[in-house]
């Protein structure tokens, strides 16, 4: 029985282009769900409304600081930090729950530090990024 190799049909360029386009579109960046909330002197600030968890008047939500320049705390440098706060929608207050800093922008790169605490309730300061985050978290409350 002779062995033969059939030549593979070549895909038309249009199919190859379509396949590559679908691959690119399906690999969204990790920060695609982030919604821009505002800007400070140091960073762009984003919220992730998809992470909102409600329990009565209290809401938890993740947000991200994407720093313009390298930040350093305890000899660890980072360019972004992803944090979770808890917001009291009727009491106009918030508290920190967790934070992780990353070596790259938009929560990418190596984890540089991470902590989880239940911070003290603090008032939401007027005309600050925290107020913008509070509004996103409590908007549909």
JOVENVEN-V817560 format. One record per residue. N is the residue number from 1. RES is the residue in three letters. PSI is psi as a letter, one per 30 degrees, with the letter a starting at -180 (NA if undefined). OMEGA is omega in radians with two decimals (* if undefined). Layout:
n:N res:RES psi:PSI omega:OMEGA
n:N res:RES psi:PSI omega:OMEGA
This chain:
n:1 res:UNK psi:j omega:-3.09
n:2 res:UNK psi:k omega:3.13
n:3 res:UNK psi:k omega:3.12
n:4 res:UNK psi:k omega:3.10
n:5 res:UNK psi:k omega:3.11
n:6 res:UNK psi:k omega:3.12
n:7 res:UNK psi:k omega:3.12
n:8 res:UNK psi:k omega:3.04
n:9 res:UNK psi:k omega:3.09
n:10 res:UNK psi:k omega:3.10
n:11 res:UNK psi:k omega:3.05
n:12 res:UNK psi:k omega:-3.10
n:13 res:UNK psi:e omega:-3.13
n:14 res:UNK psi:e omega:3.13
n:15 res:UNK psi:e omega:3.12
n:16 res:UNK psi:e omega:3.12
n:17 res:UNK psi:e omega:3.12
n:18 res:UNK psi:e omega:3.13
n:19 res:UNK psi:e omega:3.13
n:20 res:UNK psi:e omega:3.12
n:21 res:UNK psi:e omega:3.12
n:22 res:UNK psi:e omega:3.09
n:23 res:UNK psi:e omega:-3.13
n:24 res:UNK psi:e omega:-3.11
n:25 res:UNK psi:f omega:-3.13
n:26 res:UNK psi:f omega:3.12
n:27 res:UNK psi:i omega:3.13
n:28 res:UNK psi:l omega:3.06
n:29 res:UNK psi:l omega:-3.09
n:30 res:UNK psi:f omega:-3.07
n:31 res:UNK psi:g omega:-3.05
n:32 res:UNK psi:f omega:-3.12
n:33 res:UNK psi:f omega:-3.10
n:34 res:UNK psi:k omega:3.11
n:35 res:UNK psi:k omega:-3.13
n:36 res:UNK psi:k omega:-3.12
n:37 res:UNK psi:e omega:-3.13
n:38 res:UNK psi:a omega:-3.11
n:39 res:UNK psi:k omega:3.03
n:40 res:UNK psi:a omega:3.08
n:41 res:UNK psi:f omega:-3.05
n:42 res:UNK psi:f omega:-2.94
n:43 res:UNK psi:l omega:2.88
n:44 res:UNK psi:k omega:-3.11
n:45 res:UNK psi:k omega:-3.10
n:46 res:UNK psi:k omega:3.04
n:47 res:UNK psi:l omega:3.07
n:48 res:UNK psi:i omega:-3.10
n:49 res:UNK psi:f omega:3.12
n:50 res:UNK psi:f omega:-3.12
n:51 res:UNK psi:g omega:-3.10
n:52 res:UNK psi:k omega:3.07
n:53 res:UNK psi:k omega:-3.10
n:54 res:UNK psi:k omega:3.01
n:55 res:UNK psi:j omega:-3.05
n:56 res:UNK psi:b omega:-3.14
n:57 res:UNK psi:g omega:-3.07
n:58 res:UNK psi:k omega:-3.09
n:59 res:UNK psi:k omega:3.02
n:60 res:UNK psi:k omega:3.12
n:61 res:UNK psi:k omega:3.06
n:62 res:UNK psi:k omega:3.05
n:63 res:UNK psi:l omega:-3.04
n:64 res:UNK psi:k omega:2.97
n:65 res:UNK psi:k omega:3.06
n:66 res:UNK psi:j omega:-2.98
n:67 res:UNK psi:k omega:3.13
n:68 res:UNK psi:e omega:3.14
n:69 res:UNK psi:l omega:-3.13
n:70 res:UNK psi:k omega:3.07
n:71 res:UNK psi:k omega:3.12
n:72 res:UNK psi:k omega:3.06
n:73 res:UNK psi:k omega:-3.13
n:74 res:UNK psi:h omega:3.10
n:75 res:UNK psi:g omega:3.08
n:76 res:UNK psi:k omega:-3.11
n:77 res:UNK psi:k omega:3.12
n:78 res:UNK psi:l omega:3.14
n:79 res:UNK psi:f omega:3.10
n:80 res:UNK psi:l omega:3.06
n:81 res:UNK psi:k omega:3.12
n:82 res:UNK psi:k omega:-3.05
n:83 res:UNK psi:l omega:3.05
n:84 res:UNK psi:k omega:3.06
n:85 res:UNK psi:l omega:3.04
n:86 res:UNK psi:k omega:-3.07
n:87 res:UNK psi:k omega:3.04
n:88 res:UNK psi:j omega:-3.00
n:89 res:UNK psi:f omega:3.11
n:90 res:UNK psi:f omega:-3.10
n:91 res:UNK psi:g omega:-3.14
n:92 res:UNK psi:h omega:3.12
n:93 res:UNK psi:l omega:-3.11
n:94 res:UNK psi:l omega:3.02
n:95 res:UNK psi:l omega:-3.14
n:96 res:UNK psi:k omega:3.08
n:97 res:UNK psi:e omega:-3.07
n:98 res:UNK psi:l omega:3.07
n:99 res:UNK psi:k omega:3.07
n:100 res:UNK psi:k omega:3.10
n:101 res:UNK psi:k omega:-3.05
n:102 res:UNK psi:k omega:-3.12
n:103 res:UNK psi:f omega:-3.11
n:104 res:UNK psi:l omega:3.11
n:105 res:UNK psi:l omega:3.01
n:106 res:UNK psi:h omega:3.08
n:107 res:UNK psi:g omega:3.11
n:108 res:UNK psi:l omega:3.12
n:109 res:UNK psi:a omega:-3.10
n:110 res:UNK psi:k omega:3.03
n:111 res:UNK psi:k omega:-3.12
n:112 res:UNK psi:e omega:3.06
n:113 res:UNK psi:l omega:-3.14
n:114 res:UNK psi:k omega:3.07
n:115 res:UNK psi:l omega:3.09
n:116 res:UNK psi:k omega:-3.13
n:117 res:UNK psi:l omega:2.95
n:118 res:UNK psi:j omega:-3.07
n:119 res:UNK psi:l omega:3.09
n:120 res:UNK psi:k omega:3.03
n:121 res:UNK psi:k omega:3.10
n:122 res:UNK psi:k omega:3.10
n:123 res:UNK psi:k omega:3.07
n:124 res:UNK psi:j omega:-3.12
n:125 res:UNK psi:k omega:3.11
n:126 res:UNK psi:l omega:3.08
n:127 res:UNK psi:h omega:3.10
n:128 res:UNK psi:l omega:3.10
n:129 res:UNK psi:e omega:3.14
n:130 res:UNK psi:e omega:3.11
n:131 res:UNK psi:e omega:3.10
n:132 res:UNK psi:e omega:3.09
n:133 res:UNK psi:e omega:3.11
n:134 res:UNK psi:e omega:3.13
n:135 res:UNK psi:e omega:3.11
n:136 res:UNK psi:e omega:-3.09
n:137 res:UNK psi:e omega:-3.02
n:138 res:UNK psi:f omega:-3.04
n:139 res:UNK psi:e omega:-3.06
n:140 res:UNK psi:g omega:-3.09
n:141 res:UNK psi:NA omega:*
